[in-house]
Amino acid sequence: MGSRASTLLREEEIEEIKKETGFSHSQITRLYSRFTSLDKGENGTLSREDFQRIPELAINPLGDRIINAFFPEGEDQVNFRGFMRTLAHFRPIEDNEKNKDPTASEPLNSRSNKLLFAFRLYDLDRDDKISRDELLQVLRMMVGVNISDEQLGSIADRTIQEADQNGDNSISFNEFIKVLEKVDVEQKMSIRFLH
Amino acid sequence: RAKEKERKKERDRKRRRNVARRASSARKEGKELEDRPGREERRGRKKRDKEGKGKGGEDERQEEVKNDTVAKTLKNFSNENTRKLEQKEIEVVGEEDGDTEEKRKNGRSEKGGKREDNGRGETVEKKQKKKRVETSAEHESSEEEEDEEEKVGEEKPEVLSPEELEKLKEEVDERKKLISTLRGKPWPMRKKLLTLRESHEFVEKYEGALGKGKSRKLYAYKVMMLKKWMKFQRDFENFKTACVPWEMKIKEIESHFGSSVASYFIFLRWMYGINMILFGLTFGLVMVPEALMGRPYGSMPRKTVPRADEANAMDFAVLWDFGGYAQYSVLFYGYYNSQRAIGWLKFRMPLSYFLVGVGTVAYSYMVVIRTMARNANEDGGGDNNSFNFSWKMFTSWDYLIGNPETADNKFASITTSFKEAILEEQESRKDDNIHLTRFLRVLANFLVLCCLAGSGYLIYFVVRRSQKFALEGLESHSWWERNEVNMVMSLLGMFCPMLFDVISALENYHPRIALQWQLGRIFALFLGNLYTFIIALMDEINLKREEEEVLKLNMTIWEASLYNGTLGVNSTAPPITVHPADIPRGPCWETMVGQEFVRLIVSDTMTTYITLLIGDFLRAVLVRFLNYCWCWDLEAGFPSYSEFDVSGNVLGLIFNQGMIWMGAFYAPCLPALNVLRLHVSMYLQCWAVMCCNVPQERVFKASGSNNFYMAMLLVILFLSTLPAIYTIVTIPPSFDCGPFSGKSRMFDVIQETLESDFPAWFGKVFSYASNPGLVLPFLLLMVLAIYYLQSTSKSYKQANLELKKKLQTQNEENKKKTKMAALKAAMDLEEAQKAWSEAPRQQRNNNASQQSYTGEKNTVTGHLVSSFVFVWYLKI
């Protein structure tokens, strides 16, 4: 697998991906071999079915939404670059990245980008607000039929009541950031990619 | 033709894409400006215009080259026909910036303009002001700057990848620069020195990586070792979590049954740990030395089964009752010899026995109190955040779960935690008639007190009666009269908790508090049990001691007769050896006490297991399978499945532990037995809970480290050490069995050691130190210190609580304020809309309304401005 990856992925491309996502050379080749192993159609792109084969995503209540996040709108294939771009959100923040000057362009794995990624999972209609209905959908996915609709509604109401600051009965991205202020997002939304 | 069309489309897209790229590259430069609205926007746009123009042509060319490379790679990926390839090219282009697609959808009006002014990219900018993650474009624009630094890492060392090397090189250069310019920096001297030293160290450390030959190899080696070390640490952490016993089982139970049930199992595990240590102490310092180095079985009367019992000493029934060979073994007090030092190690057996007895109790006190203190700290310091539900909502799923079973558990646990949270909410909101609840609570407590008093009197009455019967001789009474005490006790233990449960329904407490009340009440009831047991035991001890006195007298007569019989025949012969089994011996009340405790523990364990199997398992099986052929729904209706009884199980555990503490001095095998019992019940109960219980209807949140359990444990510990200490201090040990035989009191062993094993001055110092004139002031001082510490901690706690409250109210106030402001703004907006929609007709009113608004706050005027704009749009 590894030999195949190294032959198919050219140096310039790796360089580009490196620039864009911040992954290291070896990480990219490793992830490429993973990519090709996921690619059952062997056409250089991944489809939704390919992602569904990953057990972690298959059993995740929000799995479909995460898979959707890999695909640009309206497409049902994703190539290696798109794949890497989405994965870059989960790259851990390294120490020497923290104290870089803030004027440089924000890397994909910054805290706010990580949070935005999570926010998008809940914001289905992309109006930059999580509404009550969207919360209810998520809740139903997470608890199934074990809790009555009425109770779910009260949970959603409570959640909005907690997080909402400007009284529009929905959670905006800023409010979302505020809610997760004390959560260690940098650490929790990171995957340990092997070097 | 179709091909042609597609080509065209593709070209179109490419062009648009280039525009987007350029725009974003320009945007990047003016990024911080763009974030600020209004005034600065104009300035930013000017700047961007300039840059956009300057870079325009160059960028375009570069972008085209890039596109080609993408296409080429695709060729490499798959060798398919050109038709397909083109399709893919389109795909790639589309994916590279999903924005273009979107733009085409929402921005039809701007489309034409975009095509025309390719070079400037100004119109696109407006569009992009909308918040959107512009991943690819932003990063590619910064490529040019980084390109120059690229060339550094041409020669790769074995381990470092080129980009790591790059970074390092950059950093080292930075540090070097810092060192050279440090002199001119306006920092205090201390900081300068510190940075200088740090920088030097850094340069020294990492320059090796960039150099050649040995230093680089060394560095590579170092980096490799560091990576290995980190991996090892990670593995070690994983290993550590895997080593926590029963963690997975408890987690699984917690996810299905909630934290209250899990708190019992955590308590059980904690207890298991304690007992392991107690077991280690008694086993390692008492049982093993005696078995290895003490005199062997059969060498002395106390180590031999008496002749009368020899025939059936190996019978199972006798052994099960801890008689026969079990009684004359290291398991019980009586087996131990009073020889001061045993074996080649000169092991001080009696001293060790005494110290271990004291040590187990002292250790238990220490552990319980320390755990309580730690729990109290956790309770006080816990931050109950204001985003309880939101956190549950957004952060509860563990995205690394890949195993369907674990996923099921996680689903269950999320559901449970939501249920718990709902319950907490309901409880905190509940405020019905306060007088009625108060009245009901007083009534309930009164009823419970009556119950307790009644059962207390019943126990007292029965015990007195049984003592009378015992004096008269048991044989003349019926079966009921002989077993009256036991029967009454178990009946009370069975029905009173149910009664309390019914009564507690009156009180309408939060289930967590209700559980505590229930626990407290049953605890009081069980104390009665304990009391009867101790009284019965004391009676028995007194009886045995009387017996002993009689026997001592008989003994001398027996010895005398023995010697008289033999002396007459042959006076020079050595004293005749009588087999130790034939020598008469005392009743040895200590062994009797130990046996009682062991029997109690065993029977208690059996009862627990059997009730578990019958009450839970059999019931579950019956309900499950009889349900097919029954006239009503058994599962949902009357018998149903049982719930896990947290209060009963916790109390069982606590009282069991009390028995261990009481009896461990007289039966060193008790901790071992208890470890066995806890181990088995851990597995058995885990299985029973998962297989035949249903979760409680009202799942409530309980902390895993419950201080209430600990407090009860402490009370029991105190109550159980009292009788043990009483017997040790006041009752003289038996004359012919146990490590303290021949002494007038058990604690004399300390004095003896002091006299013979320590130098004379030590004994003197000790005797001075134990002088009441010295001890009393010391005690007083300690009490004062405790009082002082306690009061200070109380005040700290209060301050903490107040601060927390302050913070919370402040938070809420802020939230309210912003909410109010937003609401007000919205209302104003509406009014303004109304006013302005009527504007064409009523011009005069206009002025007045405007005047009234100008007096408002800044925020409101801001919203007014927006409302004007809004109305203006409407008009158009």
Interface residues (C-beta under 8 A of the other chain):
Chain A: L8 L9 R10 E12 E13 E15 E16 K18 K19 E20 T21 S24 H25 S26 E42 N43 G44 T45 P55 E56 I59 N60 P61 L62 I66 P72 E73 G74 E75 Q77 V78 N79 R81 G82 R85 A88 N96 T103 A104 S105 E106 L108 N113 L116 A118 Y122 D128 L135 V138 L139 M142 V143 G144 N146 I147 Q151 S154 I155 R158 T159 E162 A163 D164 Q165 N166 G167 D168 I171 F173 F176 V179 L180 K182 V183 K188 H195
Chain B: K28 K31 E32 K66 T69 V70 K72 T73 L74 N76 F77 S78 E80 K88 E91 V92 G94 E95 E96 G98 E101 E102 K131 V133 T135 S136 E138 H139 E140 S141 S142 E143 E146 E150 S161 P162 E163 E164 K167 E171 K227 N385 S386 F387 N388 F389 S390 W391 M393 F394 T395 S396 W397 Y399 L400 I401 G402 N403 P404 A407 F411 I414 T415 F418 K419 A421 I422 E425 K815 T818 K819 A822 L823 A826
